[in-house]
Amino acid sequence: MIDIAVWFSCGAASAVAAKVTLEKHPDANVRVLHNPVIEEHEDNLRFLSDVETWLGVKIEHVLNPEYPGGSAVSVWDKRRFMSGTIGAPCTIELKKKARQHWEKTNKVDYHVLGFTFEEKGRAERFILTERDNLLPILVDERITKPDCFRILAEAGIKPPHIYSLGYPNANCIGCVKATSPTYWNLVRETFPAVFDARARQSRELGARLVRVKNKRIFLDELSPDAVGRPIESAAIECGIFCEETEPFDGQRD
């Protein structure tokens, strides 16, 4: 029997990836795993519960024992670093190291992530640079991100509330991988307390999180009227293996 780990991020694509994996590999030992992060929207937990019922399996929580509370804010405070061209420590500590800790005592033949068909290139690069035992289930089935939302709707599952507010994924609110003024002003509009908290912490740590006209500035320097290109999901997706299409820019302005 093969062992498959499906990494569920509370996003539409990873939910459908879990469902398709279970359907295509009924004889495998499929475990659906989730890295809790408390900075995500609270409705993500409702979505997780709905998906759990839909899949008919228990979604297991995987944590880094160094951060049992699963807090990105705690990671930034302890590491005294928020984000840069080498990545974001929250993803490393709360997802990558959590996965590595889990793998010490759990056998895995294949990993499944929510790479959709339009992300075929990302999946191929991931296999070459990160893990050669990726099972690109959505790519193989030619399932796109819009298909994922359709499949969820047909199953009667409402996507996480964060999508309805204009966010392209179910990451943490105020994702420090993003650099777009469009993104950060959306955070300011929809979650002003989060924006203020990120602005204070980033100023304290010297992290210029936003880019305007190709210049990095602090969040408290960002004009509410500043805009960049439309928000793109692939550039700020918070993956279990910290793989990105480009260095951790939420947008290109």
PLY file of the C-alpha trace (Angstrom):
ply
format ascii 1.0
element vertex 253
property float x
property float y
property float z
element edge 252
property int vertex1
property int vertex2
end_header
0.00 0.00 0.00
1.33 3.42 -0.91
1.23 6.32 1.52
0.10 9.72 0.23
0.22 12.98 2.19
-2.19 15.64 0.94
-1.32 19.08 2.30
-4.56 21.00 2.81
-4.16 24.78 3.10
-7.83 25.73 3.57
-7.87 26.81 -0.07
-10.19 25.67 -2.83
-7.48 23.93 -4.86
-6.05 21.87 -2.01
-9.56 20.81 -0.98
-10.30 19.48 -4.46
-6.83 17.92 -4.67
-7.64 15.93 -1.54
-10.99 14.79 -2.96
-9.52 13.72 -6.30
-6.64 11.90 -4.59
-9.05 9.89 -2.46
-11.15 9.03 -5.53
-8.21 8.12 -7.79
-6.31 6.14 -5.17
-8.92 4.23 -3.13
-6.42 1.57 -2.08
-3.77 4.01 -0.85
-3.26 5.24 2.70
-4.23 8.88 2.10
-3.73 11.30 4.97
-4.95 14.88 4.70
-2.75 17.26 6.68
-3.15 20.88 7.70
-0.76 23.42 9.24
-2.83 25.66 11.54
-1.90 29.35 11.45
-3.91 31.59 13.73
-3.50 34.67 11.52
-5.75 33.12 8.87
-9.41 34.19 8.70
-11.59 32.45 11.28
-13.94 31.17 8.55
-11.13 28.92 7.32
-11.96 26.61 10.22
-15.58 26.37 9.08
-14.35 25.53 5.59
-11.99 22.90 7.00
-14.89 21.27 8.86
-17.08 21.27 5.73
-14.27 19.75 3.65
-13.62 17.15 6.31
-17.25 16.03 6.09
-17.10 16.05 2.27
-13.94 13.93 2.19
-15.09 11.54 4.86
-11.68 11.58 6.53
-10.22 13.37 9.52
-7.94 16.26 8.61
-4.87 16.06 10.83
-3.14 19.12 12.25
0.64 19.31 11.89
2.58 21.83 13.98
6.19 22.78 14.56
6.70 22.00 18.28
8.78 25.17 18.58
5.62 27.16 17.76
2.73 25.17 19.26
0.39 28.14 18.94
0.88 28.33 15.18
1.39 32.11 15.22
3.15 33.92 12.39
3.39 37.03 14.55
5.32 35.02 17.14
7.70 33.78 14.45
8.43 37.32 13.24
8.95 38.52 16.79
11.28 35.65 17.72
13.24 35.70 14.47
13.27 39.53 14.29
12.58 39.20 10.59
9.39 39.29 8.53
10.14 38.83 4.83
12.74 39.30 2.14
14.12 37.90 -1.10
15.06 34.66 0.68
11.50 34.10 1.82
9.33 34.51 4.88
10.21 32.81 8.19
6.55 32.13 9.00
6.30 29.71 6.07
9.60 28.08 6.99
8.74 27.62 10.67
4.99 26.94 10.56
4.82 24.88 7.38
8.16 23.58 6.13
9.63 22.69 9.53
6.26 21.40 10.72
6.22 19.06 7.72
9.80 17.97 8.36
9.00 17.21 12.01
5.96 15.16 10.93
8.01 13.22 8.39
10.44 12.05 11.06
7.83 9.59 12.29
5.60 9.18 9.24
6.35 7.37 5.98
5.32 9.09 2.74
5.59 7.84 -0.82
3.95 10.85 -2.46
3.01 14.41 -1.57
-0.03 16.19 -3.04
-0.29 19.99 -3.18
-2.92 22.19 -4.77
-1.11 22.92 -8.04
-3.88 23.48 -10.61
-3.63 22.79 -14.34
-2.65 26.37 -15.18
0.24 25.96 -12.73
1.73 22.99 -14.58
5.03 24.84 -14.97
5.22 25.48 -11.22
4.55 21.81 -10.51
7.29 20.74 -12.92
9.79 23.15 -11.39
8.80 21.95 -7.94
9.55 18.35 -8.92
12.95 19.37 -10.27
14.00 21.64 -7.41
12.16 20.52 -4.28
10.58 17.05 -4.30
10.58 14.41 -7.04
7.73 12.53 -5.31
5.12 15.20 -5.92
1.88 13.74 -7.24
0.43 16.57 -9.39
-3.11 15.29 -9.19
-4.91 18.42 -10.42
-2.46 18.93 -13.28
-2.86 15.32 -14.38
-6.65 15.68 -14.32
-6.49 19.09 -16.09
-8.40 20.75 -13.24
-8.10 24.54 -13.14
-8.67 26.92 -10.24
-12.12 27.95 -11.59
-12.91 24.22 -11.84
-12.08 23.90 -8.14
-14.62 26.55 -7.19
-17.19 24.91 -9.44
-16.59 21.50 -7.88
-16.98 22.94 -4.39
-20.20 24.71 -5.39
-21.61 21.49 -6.81
-20.80 19.81 -3.50
-22.63 22.56 -1.62
-19.47 23.85 0.06
-19.03 27.59 0.44
-15.42 28.71 -0.08
-13.62 30.51 2.75
-15.03 33.98 3.35
-11.69 35.59 2.58
-12.19 34.94 -1.16
-15.38 37.02 -1.19
-13.44 40.05 0.05
-11.20 40.09 -3.01
-8.31 37.98 -1.78
-6.96 35.38 -4.24
-6.22 32.69 -1.67
-6.85 31.68 1.94
-3.45 32.72 3.30
-2.93 34.71 6.47
-4.57 38.11 6.51
-1.76 40.57 5.88
0.61 38.11 4.19
4.13 39.51 4.49
5.17 37.93 1.20
3.03 40.49 -0.63
4.60 43.77 -1.77
1.75 45.21 -3.81
0.14 48.49 -2.70
-3.09 47.06 -4.13
-2.90 44.14 -1.74
-1.93 46.14 1.32
-4.60 48.77 0.75
-7.14 45.94 0.49
-5.91 44.76 3.90
-6.22 48.33 5.22
-9.79 48.55 3.92
-11.05 45.13 5.02
-8.98 44.46 8.15
-7.70 47.82 9.44
-6.57 46.39 12.79
-4.41 43.81 11.00
-2.95 46.50 8.75
-2.08 48.65 11.77
-0.50 45.67 13.55
1.61 44.77 10.52
2.64 48.42 10.13
3.76 48.65 13.76
5.66 45.36 13.78
7.30 45.94 10.40
8.45 49.39 11.49
9.86 47.92 14.72
11.73 45.23 12.80
12.81 47.49 9.96
10.85 45.54 7.33
9.77 47.56 4.30
6.96 45.29 3.14
5.45 47.29 0.27
6.90 48.39 -3.06
5.75 51.58 -4.77
7.32 52.62 -8.08
9.98 49.96 -7.53
10.96 51.41 -4.14
10.45 49.55 -0.86
8.67 51.59 1.83
7.16 50.97 5.26
3.44 50.24 5.48
2.84 53.40 7.51
4.23 55.36 4.55
1.77 53.84 2.07
-0.82 56.21 0.63
-4.39 54.85 0.82
-4.73 55.84 -2.84
-1.70 53.89 -4.07
-2.42 51.06 -6.47
-0.37 48.47 -8.32
-1.27 45.68 -10.70
-4.22 43.42 -9.87
-3.50 40.89 -7.16
-2.18 37.59 -8.50
-2.68 34.45 -6.45
0.35 32.46 -7.60
2.86 35.04 -6.46
1.80 35.04 -2.81
0.53 31.50 -2.36
1.75 30.21 1.00
2.80 26.65 0.20
3.92 23.86 2.46
7.34 23.72 0.79
7.78 27.49 0.45
7.98 27.24 -3.34
7.32 30.44 -5.27
7.07 31.39 -8.92
9.39 34.33 -8.25
11.05 35.83 -5.15
8.44 36.62 -2.56
6.72 39.60 -4.22
2.96 39.76 -3.82
2.69 41.73 -7.02
4.57 43.43 -9.75
3.69 47.12 -9.76
0 1
1 2
2 3
3 4
4 5
5 6
6 7
7 8
8 9
9 10
10 11
11 12
12 13
13 14
14 15
15 16
16 17
17 18
18 19
19 20
20 21
21 22
22 23
23 24
24 25
25 26
26 27
27 28
28 29
29 30
30 31
31 32
32 33
33 34
34 35
35 36
36 37
37 38
38 39
39 40
40 41
41 42
42 43
43 44
44 45
45 46
46 47
47 48
48 49
49 50
50 51
51 52
52 53
53 54
54 55
55 56
56 57
57 58
58 59
59 60
60 61
61 62
62 63
63 64
64 65
65 66
66 67
67 68
68 69
69 70
70 71
71 72
72 73
73 74
74 75
75 76
76 77
77 78
78 79
79 80
80 81
81 82
82 83
83 84
84 85
85 86
86 87
87 88
88 89
89 90
90 91
91 92
92 93
93 94
94 95
95 96
96 97
97 98
98 99
99 100
100 101
101 102
102 103
103 104
104 105
105 106
106 107
107 108
108 109
109 110
110 111
111 112
112 113
113 114
114 115
115 116
116 117
117 118
118 119
119 120
120 121
121 122
122 123
123 124
124 125
125 126
126 127
127 128
128 129
129 130
130 131
131 132
132 133
133 134
134 135
135 136
136 137
137 138
138 139
139 140
140 141
141 142
142 143
143 144
144 145
145 146
146 147
147 148
148 149
149 150
150 151
151 152
152 153
153 154
154 155
155 156
156 157
157 158
158 159
159 160
160 161
161 162
162 163
163 164
164 165
165 166
166 167
167 168
168 169
169 170
170 171
171 172
172 173
173 174
174 175
175 176
176 177
177 178
178 179
179 180
180 181
181 182
182 183
183 184
184 185
185 186
186 187
187 188
188 189
189 190
190 191
191 192
192 193
193 194
194 195
195 196
196 197
197 198
198 199
199 200
200 201
201 202
202 203
203 204
204 205
205 206
206 207
207 208
208 209
209 210
210 211
211 212
212 213
213 214
214 215
215 216
216 217
217 218
218 219
219 220
220 221
221 222
222 223
223 224
224 225
225 226
226 227
227 228
228 229
229 230
230 231
231 232
232 233
233 234
234 235
235 236
236 237
237 238
238 239
239 240
240 241
241 242
242 243
243 244
244 245
245 246
246 247
247 248
248 249
249 250
250 251
251 252
